[in-house]
Amino acid sequence: MRRYFKATNVVLALLCAMYFITYIDRVNVSTAASAIQKELELSNTQLGLIFSAFAYPYLVFQVIGGWVGDRFGPRITLFTCGVVWALATALTGLAGGMVSLFLVRILLGLGEGATFPTATRAMQYWTPAASRGFAQGLTHAFSRVGNSATPLLVASLMAAFTWRGSFVILGAVSLIWVMVWVWYFRDEPKDHPSITAEELATLPTPKNATRPVVPWGALIARMWPVTFTYFCYGWCLWLYLNWLPLFFKSTFSLNIRDSAIFSSGVFFAGVIGDTLGGVLSDRIYKMSGDVRLARLSVTVFGFVGALASLLPIIWIHDINVVALCLSGGFLCAELVIGPMWAIPMDVAPKYSGTASGLMNTGSAFAAIASPLAAGYVIDLTKNWYLPFYMLMGFLALGAVSAFFMHPERPFAEPS
């Protein structure tokens, strides 16, 4: 039993819990959207603006947050972030109109902006190098468990406590995680009271004790193909996260509970994709020793597979077929997660927090553009399928841009 509660396993479990909770807090508004839209009298375009509000500070704080995580360490950074996002989630339940709702979603983006780059920084020294794809895939799989659980969870909380009460309860849950994290985690594994010599022997050793000074220009130039590829993935992710419950509700005239059931089924497929993508990438790496093959093969297959899965919805509009196609598309798209988040650690381990933040700016920018574009197109055409047709183009583009990534070439610091 003791081997399951090793310090490295507990830290990984805490990070999995963080990914699970943060994704519930960022997508709960999509499940409650129909009730919020009705009470606050919002159009689909206005609702798209509310969805995108989270992403404005989230975009900015990808790089800043990654730098802060590198500079001050994951322990204090994630504690501070957690307090902010927990408060923002609870305050969402008090929003009285579009402006106040927009502002609390901005605050949520401020709190969650640095979380994933900083979590990557934590994994840098708490995860063996050969298990990075698995760790990234597993933690992101828990974010998809959060996605899958959110529709039914929020629908149930709304039935018992109204949509406002559901946000207050979820904010309190977030605060509990924050307290456990700051109590248990240490920035350096060797400083943890429960770490064993056996565990330390498997972990990478920090190269120096000083905080790194980031060579911004060179690192941005090195990471831009990764950032753009991740933007293409992000367009898919944020379209699903923000609009899927309303897509099922509006296209097939479902109630909130039934649309939540269909949405949860689609999101659960992402759990499989996240876990499988990281495992496959690590397995290919161990067998071939070729990190480029390990990362790109899974990434390209994910994009192409997602595109192929979605093609039938152009001609077939039966709810069960559409749900299966959307599930297959999301599963394949999520294969991309594990290898993509391992790439910043492959390329620039010394600056992994900052490098992963640069990569995630792609997804953050997509989080602004994707929901706004979808809302505008739906209002303009009354066609709920068009955003998914647009998505197919971004999936094709992502498959092509992936070939410009080079995880096998370590980042060379300028003299």
C-alpha positions in Angstrom: 0.0 0.0 0.0 2.9 2.4 0.8 4.2 2.3 -2.8 0.9 3.7 -4.0 1.2 6.7 -1.6 4.7 7.6 -2.5 5.3 11.4 -2.6 5.7 11.4 -6.4 2.3 9.6 -6.8 0.6 12.0 -4.3 1.9 15.0 -6.2 0.7 13.6 -9.5 -2.7 12.9 -7.9 -2.9 16.5 -6.6 -2.1 17.8 -10.1 -4.7 15.5 -11.6 -7.2 16.9 -9.1 -6.3 20.5 -10.1 -6.8 19.8 -13.8 -10.2 18.2 -12.9 -11.4 21.1 -10.8 -10.1 23.9 -13.1 -11.9 22.5 -16.1 -15.1 22.2 -14.1 -14.8 25.8 -13.1 -14.0 27.0 -16.6 -16.7 25.1 -18.5 -19.5 25.1 -15.9 -20.9 28.2 -17.6 -21.6 26.3 -20.8 -23.9 23.9 -19.0 -25.7 26.7 -17.2 -25.7 28.8 -20.4 -29.3 28.2 -21.3 -30.5 29.4 -17.9 -28.1 32.3 -17.8 -29.1 33.3 -21.4 -32.8 33.3 -20.5 -32.4 35.2 -17.2 -30.0 37.8 -18.5 -31.6 38.0 -22.0 -28.4 37.3 -24.0 -28.0 36.6 -27.7 -25.7 33.8 -29.0 -23.1 36.4 -30.0 -23.3 38.0 -26.4 -23.0 34.5 -25.0 -20.0 33.8 -27.1 -18.4 37.0 -25.7 -19.1 35.7 -22.1 -17.4 32.4 -23.1 -14.4 34.2 -24.5 -14.0 36.5 -21.5 -12.1 33.8 -19.6 -9.5 33.7 -22.4 -8.3 37.3 -22.5 -6.3 37.2 -19.2 -5.7 33.5 -19.8 -3.9 34.4 -23.0 -1.7 37.0 -21.3 -0.9 34.9 -18.3 0.2 31.9 -20.3 3.6 33.4 -20.8 3.7 35.6 -17.6 2.3 32.7 -15.5 4.9 30.3 -17.0 7.6 32.8 -16.1 6.3 33.3 -12.6 6.2 29.5 -12.1 9.8 29.2 -13.2 10.8 32.2 -11.1 9.0 31.6 -7.8 8.2 27.9 -8.0 4.9 26.0 -8.4 4.0 25.9 -4.7 3.3 29.6 -4.1 2.2 30.2 -7.7 -0.5 27.6 -7.7 -1.6 28.6 -4.2 -2.1 32.2 -5.3 -3.8 31.2 -8.6 -6.1 28.8 -6.7 -7.4 31.5 -4.3 -8.2 33.8 -7.3 -10.0 31.2 -9.4 -12.0 29.8 -6.4 -13.2 33.4 -5.6 -14.1 34.0 -9.2 -16.1 30.8 -9.5 -18.1 31.7 -6.4 -18.7 35.3 -7.5 -20.1 34.0 -10.8 -23.2 33.0 -8.9 -23.7 36.7 -7.8 -23.5 38.2 -11.3 -26.4 40.5 -12.0 -26.0 41.2 -15.7 -23.8 40.8 -18.7 -21.1 43.2 -17.5 -20.7 41.7 -14.1 -20.7 38.2 -15.6 -18.0 39.2 -18.1 -15.9 40.7 -15.3 -16.0 37.6 -13.1 -15.1 35.4 -16.1 -12.1 37.8 -16.6 -11.1 37.2 -13.0 -11.4 33.4 -13.5 -9.0 33.7 -16.5 -6.6 35.6 -14.3 -6.6 32.8 -11.7 -6.3 29.9 -14.1 -4.0 31.5 -16.6 -0.8 30.3 -14.9 -2.0 26.9 -13.7 -1.0 24.6 -16.6 2.4 26.1 -17.4 3.2 26.0 -13.6 1.9 22.5 -13.3 4.4 21.6 -16.2 7.1 23.2 -14.1 6.1 21.0 -11.2 6.2 17.9 -13.3 9.6 18.8 -14.6 11.3 17.7 -11.4 8.6 15.4 -10.0 8.3 13.1 -13.0 11.0 10.8 -14.6 11.9 12.0 -18.1 10.7 8.7 -19.7 7.2 9.2 -18.2 6.6 12.8 -19.2 4.1 12.0 -22.0 2.2 9.7 -19.6 2.1 12.3 -16.8 0.9 15.0 -19.2 -1.7 12.7 -20.8 -3.0 11.5 -17.4 -3.3 15.0 -15.9 -5.1 16.3 -19.0 -7.3 13.1 -19.0 -8.5 14.3 -15.6 -9.4 17.7 -17.2 -11.5 15.7 -19.6 -13.1 13.8 -16.7 -14.0 17.2 -15.4 -15.5 18.1 -18.8 -17.4 14.9 -18.8 -18.7 15.3 -15.2 -19.5 19.0 -15.5 -22.8 18.8 -17.6 -24.5 16.3 -15.3 -22.9 17.7 -12.1 -23.9 21.3 -12.8 -27.3 20.2 -14.1 -27.9 18.4 -10.7 -26.6 21.3 -8.7 -28.8 23.7 -10.7 -31.9 21.5 -9.9 -31.1 21.6 -6.2 -29.6 25.1 -5.7 -30.3 27.1 -8.9 -27.5 28.0 -11.3 -26.2 30.7 -8.9 -25.9 28.3 -6.0 -24.0 25.7 -8.1 -21.2 28.2 -8.8 -20.8 29.1 -5.0 -20.5 25.4 -4.2 -17.9 24.7 -6.9 -15.9 27.7 -5.7 -15.8 26.3 -2.2 -14.5 22.9 -3.5 -11.7 24.7 -5.4 -10.6 26.4 -2.1 -10.3 23.0 -0.4 -7.8 21.9 -3.1 -5.8 25.1 -2.6 -5.3 24.4 1.1 -4.2 20.8 0.5 -1.7 21.8 -2.2 0.1 24.5 -0.2 0.3 22.1 2.8 1.7 19.1 0.9 3.8 20.2 -2.1 7.4 21.3 -2.2 9.2 22.9 -5.2 12.1 20.5 -4.9 11.5 16.8 -4.3 14.5 16.6 -2.1 12.9 19.0 0.4 9.8 16.9 0.8 9.7 15.0 4.2 8.1 11.9 2.6 10.4 11.5 -0.4 12.5 8.4 -0.6 16.0 7.8 -1.9 14.6 5.3 -4.4 12.2 8.0 -5.8 14.9 10.7 -6.0 17.1 8.3 -8.0 14.5 8.3 -10.8 13.9 12.0 -10.9 15.9 14.6 -12.8 18.3 16.7 -10.8 18.0 20.5 -11.1 21.0 21.8 -13.0 21.5 24.9 -10.8 19.9 26.5 -7.8 19.5 29.9 -9.3 16.3 31.1 -11.0 16.7 31.2 -14.8 16.8 34.4 -16.8 14.6 33.6 -19.8 16.0 34.4 -23.3 12.7 35.5 -24.6 13.4 36.2 -28.2 15.2 32.9 -28.9 12.7 30.9 -27.0 9.7 32.4 -28.8 11.4 31.8 -32.2 12.0 28.2 -31.2 8.4 27.5 -29.9 6.3 29.3 -32.5 5.5 26.1 -34.6 4.4 24.4 -31.4 2.2 27.4 -30.5 0.5 27.5 -33.9 -0.1 23.7 -33.9 -1.7 24.0 -30.5 -3.9 26.9 -31.7 -5.4 24.5 -34.2 -6.1 22.0 -31.5 -7.4 24.7 -29.2 -10.0 25.8 -31.8 -11.4 22.3 -31.5 -11.3 22.2 -27.8 -13.0 25.5 -27.1 -15.7 24.9 -29.6 -16.6 21.7 -27.9 -16.3 23.0 -24.4 -18.4 26.1 -24.9 -21.0 25.2 -27.4 -21.6 21.4 -27.2 -24.4 21.4 -24.6 -26.3 24.2 -26.4 -25.7 22.5 -29.7 -27.5 19.3 -28.5 -30.2 21.4 -26.8 -30.9 23.6 -29.7 -30.4 21.3 -32.7 -32.4 18.3 -31.3 -34.8 20.2 -29.0 -33.5 18.5 -25.8 -34.0 19.6 -22.2 -31.0 20.5 -20.0 -30.7 17.0 -18.5 -30.8 15.2 -21.8 -28.3 17.6 -23.5 -26.1 17.1 -20.5 -26.2 13.4 -20.9 -25.1 13.6 -24.6 -22.4 16.2 -23.8 -21.0 14.1 -21.0 -20.8 11.1 -23.4 -18.8 13.1 -25.9 -16.5 14.6 -23.3 -15.8 11.1 -21.8 -14.3 10.1 -25.1 -11.7 12.8 -24.5 -10.6 11.0 -21.3 -9.6 8.0 -23.3 -7.8 10.1 -25.9 -5.8 12.1 -23.3 -4.6 9.0 -21.5 -3.9 7.0 -24.7 -2.0 9.8 -26.5 0.5 10.1 -23.7 1.0 6.4 -23.3 1.4 5.8 -27.1 3.9 8.7 -27.4 6.0 7.3 -24.5 5.8 3.8 -25.8 7.0 4.9 -29.3 9.8 6.9 -27.6 11.0 3.9 -25.6 10.9 1.6 -28.5 12.5 3.9 -31.1 14.6 6.4 -29.1 13.3 9.0 -31.6 11.5 11.8 -29.7 10.4 13.5 -32.9 8.7 10.3 -34.2 7.2 9.7 -30.7 5.6 13.2 -30.5 4.7 13.9 -34.2 3.3 10.5 -35.1 0.6 10.7 -32.4 -0.1 14.4 -32.9 -0.6 14.1 -36.7 -2.7 10.9 -36.3 -4.9 12.8 -33.8 -5.6 15.7 -36.1 -6.3 13.5 -39.1 -8.4 11.1 -37.1 -10.5 13.9 -35.7 -11.1 15.3 -39.2 -12.1 11.9 -40.5 -14.5 11.3 -37.6 -16.3 14.6 -38.1 -16.8 14.3 -41.9 -20.1 12.2 -41.7 -22.0 15.0 -39.9 -21.9 16.9 -43.2 -24.5 14.5 -44.6 -26.0 12.6 -41.6 -27.9 14.5 -38.9 -29.3 11.7 -36.9 -28.7 12.5 -33.2 -27.0 9.2 -32.4 -24.7 9.3 -35.5 -23.8 12.9 -34.7 -23.0 12.1 -31.1 -20.8 9.2 -32.2 -19.0 11.3 -34.8 -18.4 14.1 -32.2 -17.2 11.6 -29.7 -14.7 10.1 -32.2 -13.5 13.5 -33.2 -13.0 14.6 -29.6 -11.2 11.3 -28.7 -8.8 11.7 -31.7 -8.2 15.4 -31.0 -7.3 14.6 -27.4 -4.6 12.2 -28.5 -2.6 15.4 -29.2 -2.5 16.5 -25.6 0.1 14.2 -24.1 2.8 14.5 -26.8 2.2 18.3 -27.2 2.7 19.1 -23.5 5.8 16.9 -23.4 7.4 18.9 -26.2 8.3 22.0 -24.0 10.0 19.7 -21.6 11.8 18.0 -24.5 12.9 21.2 -26.1 13.7 23.5 -23.1 13.7 21.7 -19.8 15.3 24.6 -18.0 12.5 26.9 -19.1 9.7 24.3 -19.2 7.2 26.6 -17.5 7.8 29.5 -19.8 8.0 27.2 -22.9 4.7 25.5 -22.1 3.2 28.9 -21.5 4.2 30.0 -24.9 2.7 26.9 -26.4 -0.5 27.3 -24.5 -1.0 30.9 -25.8 -2.1 29.2 -29.0 -5.0 27.5 -27.2 -5.7 30.6 -25.2 -6.0 32.7 -28.4 -8.3 30.0 -29.8 -10.4 30.3 -26.6 -11.1 33.9 -27.6 -11.7 33.4 -31.3 -13.5 30.1 -31.4 -16.5 30.8 -29.2 -16.9 34.3 -30.7 -16.8 33.0 -34.2 -19.2 30.2 -33.4 -21.7 32.5 -31.7 -21.7 35.0 -34.6 -22.0 32.3 -37.2 -25.0 30.7 -35.4 -26.8 34.1 -35.0 -26.1 35.0 -38.6 -27.1 31.7 -40.3 -29.2 29.8 -37.6 -27.1 26.8 -38.6 -25.5 25.0 -35.6 -23.5 22.7 -37.8 -21.4 25.4 -39.5 -19.0 25.9 -36.6 -18.1 22.2 -36.8 -17.6 22.5 -40.6 -15.2 25.3 -39.9 -13.4 23.2 -37.3 -12.5 20.6 -39.9 -10.3 23.2 -41.7 -8.4 23.9 -38.5 -7.8 20.2 -38.0 -6.3 19.8 -41.4 -4.1 22.9 -40.8 -2.9 21.4 -37.5 -1.9 18.2 -39.1 0.3 20.1 -41.6 1.8 22.5 -39.1 2.9 19.7 -36.8 5.7 18.8 -39.2 7.4 22.1 -38.5 7.9 21.1 -34.8 11.3 19.7 -33.8 11.3 18.3 -30.3 14.5 16.4 -31.1 16.5 19.6 -31.2 17.3 20.9 -27.7 17.0 24.6 -27.2 20.3 26.3 -27.7 20.7 29.3 -25.4 22.1 32.4 -27.0 25.5 33.3 -25.6 
